[in-house]
Amino acid sequence: MSSINTDIAQTLDITCRKGDTFAIDITFRDSSSNLAPIAIDSVFSFQMQVRSSDQDTGTPILGDSTSGTGSAGEITLTPGANGVLAVTIDDSVMKLVPSGNYVYDIQADKSGAIQTWVKGSFVVNEDVTDYAST
């Protein structure tokens, strides 16, 4: 029997620290084209949410400015040149996230065709120093 798998999501587990500025760059490459960077800066829009589990349908722990749920605008997704997607969360937002184990994904939208490109765990470790109060 034949089968097809249309799930292209790659797993990228993230561990970060509560209260710290979160900033990562993810480079997307085309596996069918000699790993050339995908031109994402003018073609795709992206959404990201962090939730308590993959079955959680309530308000996300963190949401991006286009998700329309939760506290929109907490995650900034900036598509750039050479297939780089910059993902940032301000330290003032990360300070409010309870330490714990969560899940996230990043979805790409190209003219209404939506695919999940990245998924994984999102672990927030407890912090000791409260920089704003020092």
Kinemage of the C-alpha trace (Angstrom):
@kinemage 1
@onewidth
@group {chain A} dominant
@subgroup {mainchain}
@vectorlist {calphas} color= white
{ca met a 1} P 0.000 0.000 0.000
{ca ser a 2} L 1.206 3.508 -0.819
{ca ser a 3} L 1.109 6.490 1.473
{ca ile a 4} L 1.616 10.241 1.365
{ca asn a 5} L 2.840 12.444 4.187
{ca thr a 6} L 2.114 16.146 3.716
{ca asp a 7} L 3.428 17.093 7.176
{ca ile a 8} L 6.604 19.040 6.380
{ca ala a 9} L 7.021 20.532 9.875
{ca gln a 10} L 10.532 20.287 11.241
{ca thr a 11} L 11.071 19.938 14.980
{ca leu a 12} L 13.040 22.674 16.721
{ca asp a 13} L 12.875 22.446 20.508
{ca ile a 14} L 13.440 25.755 22.292
{ca thr a 15} L 14.598 26.411 25.861
{ca cys a 16} L 14.645 29.998 27.084
{ca arg a 17} L 14.659 31.905 30.351
{ca lys a 18} L 11.793 33.808 31.947
{ca gly a 19} L 12.436 37.563 31.932
{ca asp a 20} L 15.137 37.459 29.243
{ca thr a 21} L 14.755 38.978 25.792
{ca phe a 22} L 13.963 36.131 23.394
{ca ala a 23} L 15.538 36.503 19.946
{ca ile a 24} L 16.280 33.784 17.406
{ca asp a 25} L 16.757 33.683 13.645
{ca ile a 26} L 15.458 30.668 11.740
{ca thr a 27} L 16.728 30.120 8.186
{ca phe a 28} L 14.375 28.294 5.824
{ca arg a 29} L 15.966 26.369 2.962
{ca asp a 30} L 14.481 24.479 0.018
{ca ser a 31} L 15.393 20.796 0.355
{ca ser a 32} L 14.556 20.160 -3.308
{ca ser a 33} L 16.792 22.964 -4.581
{ca asn a 34} L 20.273 22.274 -3.191
{ca leu a 35} L 19.285 23.880 0.130
{ca ala a 36} L 18.945 27.344 -1.379
{ca pro a 37} L 17.311 29.883 0.972
{ca ile a 38} L 13.568 30.312 0.411
{ca ala a 39} L 12.552 33.862 -0.540
{ca ile a 40} L 10.176 34.527 2.353
{ca asp a 41} L 10.435 38.300 2.731
{ca ser a 42} L 7.756 39.297 0.221
{ca val a 43} L 5.832 36.078 -0.412
{ca phe a 44} L 4.912 34.605 2.980
{ca ser a 45} L 3.291 35.779 6.170
{ca phe a 46} L 3.858 33.889 9.414
{ca gln a 47} L 2.050 33.128 12.657
{ca met a 48} L 3.356 31.642 15.897
{ca gln a 49} L 1.632 30.592 19.086
{ca val a 50} L 2.858 29.049 22.338
{ca arg a 51} L 0.327 26.876 24.170
{ca ser a 52} L 0.217 24.606 27.198
{ca ser a 53} L -0.311 21.546 24.956
{ca asp a 54} L -1.057 20.679 21.349
{ca gln a 55} L -4.644 19.917 22.413
{ca asp a 56} L -5.138 23.351 24.059
{ca thr a 57} L -7.742 25.391 22.156
{ca gly a 58} L -7.982 28.260 24.658
{ca thr a 59} L -6.038 31.468 24.780
{ca pro a 60} L -2.383 30.921 23.868
{ca ile a 61} L 0.353 31.575 26.423
{ca leu a 62} L 1.987 33.784 23.760
{ca gly a 63} L 0.680 34.890 20.376
{ca asp a 64} L 1.922 36.922 17.448
{ca ser a 65} L 0.463 40.137 16.108
{ca thr a 66} L -1.592 38.391 13.415
{ca ser a 67} L -2.982 35.458 15.413
{ca gly a 68} L -5.965 37.442 16.632
{ca thr a 69} L -6.156 35.511 19.904
{ca gly a 70} L -4.611 35.892 23.305
{ca ser a 71} L -2.351 38.843 23.823
{ca ala a 72} L -1.677 39.672 20.192
{ca gly a 73} L 1.591 41.382 19.458
{ca glu a 74} L 3.699 39.570 22.031
{ca ile a 75} L 5.740 37.695 19.420
{ca thr a 76} L 7.264 39.629 16.529
{ca leu a 77} L 7.932 37.647 13.343
{ca thr a 78} L 10.043 39.470 10.772
{ca pro a 79} L 10.727 37.773 7.419
{ca gly a 80} L 14.035 38.904 5.971
{ca ala a 81} L 16.503 38.253 3.211
{ca asn a 82} L 18.100 34.868 2.549
{ca gly a 83} L 15.232 32.883 4.107
{ca val a 84} L 15.726 34.262 7.618
{ca leu a 85} L 12.737 34.658 9.932
{ca ala a 86} L 13.563 36.731 13.026
{ca val a 87} L 11.485 35.748 16.057
{ca thr a 88} L 11.561 38.129 19.026
{ca ile a 89} L 9.735 38.452 22.340
{ca asp a 90} L 10.469 41.418 24.582
{ca asp a 91} L 11.852 40.796 28.076
{ca ser a 92} L 8.827 42.576 29.600
{ca val a 93} L 6.598 39.929 28.014
{ca met a 94} L 8.871 36.999 28.901
{ca lys a 95} L 8.819 38.174 32.526
{ca leu a 96} L 5.068 37.408 32.633
{ca val a 97} L 5.307 33.878 31.214
{ca pro a 98} L 5.209 31.257 33.985
{ca ser a 99} L 8.163 28.881 33.895
{ca gly a 100} L 7.122 25.512 32.510
{ca asn a 101} L 6.902 23.212 29.512
{ca tyr a 102} L 4.873 24.369 26.527
{ca val a 103} L 4.544 23.649 22.797
{ca tyr a 104} L 4.655 26.013 19.829
{ca asp a 105} L 4.473 26.062 16.081
{ca ile a 106} L 5.143 28.507 13.266
{ca gln a 107} L 2.822 28.510 10.284
{ca ala a 108} L 3.566 30.013 6.878
{ca asp a 109} L 0.806 31.478 4.712
{ca lys a 110} L 1.316 31.932 0.992
{ca ser a 111} L -1.813 33.309 -0.670
{ca gly a 112} L -4.113 31.397 1.687
{ca ala a 113} L -2.194 28.104 1.547
{ca ile a 114} L -1.138 27.467 5.146
{ca gln a 115} L 1.569 25.017 6.232
{ca thr a 116} L 3.201 24.404 9.571
{ca trp a 117} L 6.953 24.709 8.985
{ca val a 118} L 8.346 24.475 12.520
{ca lys a 119} L 7.068 22.919 15.737
{ca gly a 120} L 8.427 21.739 19.039
{ca ser a 121} L 8.665 22.197 22.752
{ca phe a 122} L 9.000 25.658 24.268
{ca val a 123} L 10.547 25.373 27.720
{ca val a 124} L 10.715 28.453 29.937
{ca asn a 125} L 13.227 28.158 32.790
{ca glu a 126} L 12.755 30.180 35.966
{ca asp a 127} L 14.855 33.308 36.420
{ca val a 128} L 16.506 34.592 39.601
{ca thr a 129} L 17.337 38.248 38.955
{ca asp a 130} L 14.567 40.727 38.262
{ca tyr a 131} L 16.588 43.224 36.218
{ca ala a 132} L 13.891 45.910 36.210
{ca ser a 133} L 13.891 46.107 39.992
{ca thr a 134} L 17.677 46.381 40.452
